[in-house]
Amino acid sequence: MKEFPGDGSALRPVKRWHFIWRTVMGIEHAGHQWDIDVDFFDWDEKVYLYQDGLQVRVRRGTSAFDLPDSSFLEVAWSTYGLRRAHLVTADGSQHQLTPARGTAEHWRAELAQNHPQLSWWMGIASWGVLAIALALEVPQALATIAEFTQWYEFTSFITLPTWLNSLITVAGVLAGLERALRLRYHWLLD
């Protein structure tokens, strides 16, 4: 993806309601504070890079920002948020960026730190919901596509009422969000 110069603007603080559509994550490295700012409703998927609180560069989509010491900041999008936000140093070591206060990711990290058992169970539940949703929804989706396109014949062995399919879809979205808040990603589940 193409990189654009930043406009030098200051990093806006995260307000109480921003957690719905925005995240800010950062890390101190080589004597500087590096932050990324992402608006999840930006259709261009712009990632803004800030050095010591001032915008220095902008990229679109999955991004890797080169830093002066041959390290780079790697940011990857997922369907529900970010799946990766790491500093990769010149020696290959990786460090996850820390979510800023006020972001949903920060809330989830605090929950994990303050209530590890609850966090663990939430992680297991989100994985389970996504696995069950995948197993139940894929055969039904294949049957719907077959019926609509007439390209092939397929009858789903699973037929659920609309209300249950809707409930599974909502639970799947919530489980995907929970995984995104922890920067967890699996190509099949997420």
DRENDO-230535 format. One record per residue (C-alpha): x, y, z; residue in three letters. Coordinates in pm, 1 decimal. Layout:
<pts>
        x        y        z rest
        X        Y        Z  Ala
...
</pts>
This chain:
<pts>
        x        y        z rest
      0.0      0.0      0.0  Met
    109.6    353.3    -69.9  Lys
    231.7    570.7    212.8  Glu
    143.0    938.7    247.5  Phe
    312.2   1205.0    460.1  Pro
    127.0   1304.6    776.0  Gly
    -11.6   1652.6    823.0  Asp
    172.7   1716.6   1151.0  Gly
   -148.9   1734.8   1352.0  Ser
   -152.6   1634.2   1717.6  Ala
   -290.2   1297.0   1825.3  Leu
   -644.9   1352.1   1947.3  Arg
   -713.0   1212.9   2294.2  Pro
   -952.6    919.3   2311.9  Val
  -1290.8   1037.7   2437.7  Lys
  -1536.1    823.1   2629.2  Arg
  -1758.0    740.6   2329.6  Trp
  -1473.6    684.3   2077.9  His
  -1439.5    316.5   2173.3  Phe
  -1728.7    246.0   1935.2  Ile
  -1534.9    337.0   1621.5  Trp
  -1175.7    420.8   1706.9  Arg
   -863.6    275.1   1860.2  Thr
   -526.5    419.6   1949.1  Val
   -231.6    196.9   2035.4  Met
    127.4    282.0   2103.5  Gly
    471.6    182.0   2218.1  Ile
    786.4    358.3   2332.4  Glu
   1082.0    265.8   2114.9  His
   1425.3    416.3   2041.3  Ala
   1358.2    726.3   2248.6  Gly
   1023.2    806.9   2085.8  His
    657.6    735.2   2151.7  Gln
    499.7    574.1   1844.7  Trp
    119.7    559.8   1819.5  Asp
   -125.8    440.9   1559.0  Ile
   -477.5    580.1   1526.9  Asp
   -744.5    380.6   1344.0  Val
  -1107.0    468.6   1264.2  Asp
  -1293.2    141.0   1206.0  Phe
  -1564.7    312.4    999.2  Phe
  -1314.7    463.7    754.1  Asp
  -1383.4    283.8    425.5  Trp
  -1027.5    359.8    309.6  Asp
   -891.4    178.0    618.4  Glu
   -640.6    452.0    692.7  Lys
   -383.3    396.5    963.6  Val
   -228.7    714.6   1104.1  Tyr
    119.6    699.0   1253.8  Leu
    221.3    947.7   1523.9  Tyr
    571.3   1013.0   1652.6  Gln
    578.3   1183.0   1992.0  Asp
    216.0   1290.7   1946.9  Gly
    246.1   1438.3   1595.5  Leu
    112.9   1273.8   1279.3  Gln
    404.9   1174.9   1056.9  Val
    266.0    919.7    807.6  Arg
    -55.8    763.8    677.7  Val
   -111.6    430.1    505.0  Arg
   -418.8    243.4    386.6  Arg
   -520.3   -109.1    482.5  Gly
   -277.3   -357.8    627.4  Thr
     34.3   -151.0    687.5  Ser
    398.3   -168.8    784.0  Ala
    560.5    160.3    884.9  Phe
    939.7    156.5    864.1  Asp
   1112.3    320.4   1161.0  Leu
   1457.0    485.8   1151.3  Pro
   1637.6    196.1   1323.5  Asp
   1526.2    -74.4   1071.8  Ser
   1234.9   -175.3   1295.0  Ser
    877.0   -142.6   1175.1  Phe
    523.9   -111.3   1309.9  Leu
    290.0   -367.8   1158.4  Glu
    -86.2   -311.0   1157.3  Val
   -333.8   -559.1   1006.4  Ala
   -710.8   -521.9    980.7  Trp
   -969.1   -793.0   1040.5  Ser
  -1342.8   -795.8    980.9  Thr
  -1414.9   -679.4   1335.2  Tyr
  -1117.2   -453.6   1413.7  Gly
   -744.3   -510.4   1416.8  Leu
   -589.7   -852.4   1412.7  Arg
   -235.5   -729.3   1459.3  Arg
    -60.2   -417.7   1594.1  Ala
    304.6   -497.9   1668.1  His
    649.0   -346.0   1671.2  Leu
    895.4   -576.5   1495.5  Val
   1252.0   -483.5   1585.3  Thr
   1556.9   -524.1   1363.9  Ala
   1649.2   -848.8   1545.0  Asp
   1303.8   -994.7   1469.2  Gly
   1153.2   -971.3   1817.9  Ser
    788.4   -865.9   1829.7  Gln
    609.4   -647.0   2082.2  His
    235.1   -585.8   2080.9  Gln
    134.2   -220.3   2094.5  Leu
    -41.9   -108.9   2413.1  Thr
   -400.7     15.3   2376.1  Pro
   -461.5    372.4   2493.0  Ala
   -692.3    442.3   2787.4  Arg
  -1052.1    477.8   2679.5  Gly
  -1033.0    228.2   2394.5  Thr
  -1229.0    -96.6   2395.8  Ala
   -900.2   -286.8   2360.1  Glu
   -771.4   -121.3   2678.8  His
  -1088.5   -219.7   2863.8  Trp
  -1044.8   -582.0   2747.2  Arg
   -675.0   -584.7   2847.6  Ala
   -762.7   -451.3   3193.6  Glu
  -1031.5   -717.7   3229.9  Leu
   -773.3   -984.1   3143.0  Ala
   -528.5   -841.9   3396.8  Gln
   -777.8   -789.0   3680.1  Asn
   -996.0  -1097.1   3622.3  His
   -787.5  -1361.4   3441.2  Pro
  -1033.9  -1646.1   3500.5  Gln
  -1328.4  -1447.8   3359.8  Leu
  -1111.5  -1341.3   3066.8  Ser
  -1010.8  -1700.8   2999.6  Trp
  -1373.5  -1817.3   3002.6  Trp
  -1474.6  -1532.6   2772.3  Met
  -1199.5  -1638.0   2531.2  Gly
  -1313.5  -2000.6   2537.8  Ile
  -1676.3  -1894.0   2490.3  Ala
  -1594.8  -1668.9   2194.1  Ser
  -1393.9  -1945.1   2026.1  Trp
  -1676.4  -2193.9   2088.7  Gly
  -1946.9  -1961.3   1958.1  Val
  -1751.1  -1898.3   1638.6  Leu
  -1681.1  -2268.8   1586.3  Ala
  -2048.7  -2358.0   1638.7  Ile
  -2164.3  -2071.3   1416.0  Ala
  -1927.4  -2188.8   1143.7  Leu
  -2051.4  -2548.2   1166.4  Ala
  -2419.7  -2447.2   1162.8  Leu
  -2417.8  -2156.4    918.7  Glu
  -2188.3  -2278.7    639.3  Val
  -2411.3  -2568.6    525.0  Pro
  -2714.5  -2339.0    526.3  Gln
  -2525.3  -2071.0    332.3  Ala
  -2412.9  -2328.1     73.0  Leu
  -2772.8  -2443.9     29.7  Ala
  -2894.4  -2086.3    -13.0  Thr
  -2624.9  -2013.1   -272.2  Ile
  -2707.0  -2336.4   -458.7  Ala
  -3076.6  -2250.2   -466.3  Glu
  -3017.0  -1890.9   -574.8  Phe
  -2752.0  -1950.5   -843.8  Thr
  -2858.4  -2297.0   -965.9  Gln
  -2488.2  -2373.6  -1024.5  Trp
  -2500.7  -2691.2   -820.4  Tyr
  -2740.3  -2898.8   -611.8  Glu
  -2701.0  -2898.0   -238.5  Phe
  -2946.9  -2948.8     41.7  Thr
  -2834.7  -2855.6    387.5  Ser
  -2862.6  -3124.3    650.5  Phe
  -2919.4  -2840.6    898.9  Ile
  -3228.1  -2623.7    888.7  Thr
  -3277.1  -2382.0   1173.9  Leu
  -3561.3  -2139.3   1235.7  Pro
  -3495.0  -1778.2   1138.2  Thr
  -3491.8  -1657.1   1499.0  Trp
  -3220.3  -1909.5   1589.1  Leu
  -3010.5  -1822.1   1283.0  Asn
  -3040.5  -1454.6   1380.5  Ser
  -2935.1  -1532.0   1738.1  Leu
  -2634.4  -1731.4   1615.5  Ile
  -2536.5  -1446.9   1383.0  Thr
  -2552.5  -1188.1   1663.5  Val
  -2357.3  -1418.5   1898.1  Ala
  -2099.2  -1472.4   1622.0  Gly
  -2054.1  -1098.4   1571.4  Val
  -2011.7  -1044.8   1947.0  Leu
  -1763.1  -1332.7   1966.5  Ala
  -1569.1  -1189.0   1671.7  Gly
  -1558.3   -850.3   1843.1  Leu
  -1432.1  -1007.7   2164.8  Glu
  -1151.5  -1178.3   1974.1  Arg
  -1065.2   -855.7   1789.5  Ala
  -1039.4   -669.3   2119.9  Leu
   -771.1   -918.3   2225.2  Arg
   -604.1   -900.4   1880.4  Leu
   -673.9  -1270.1   1829.7  Arg
   -726.4  -1390.4   1475.3  Tyr
   -774.6  -1720.3   1296.8  His
   -835.7  -1723.6    921.7  Trp
  -1122.6  -1973.4    947.6  Leu
  -1304.4  -1845.1   1257.5  Leu
  -1264.1  -1471.5   1212.8  Asp
</pts>
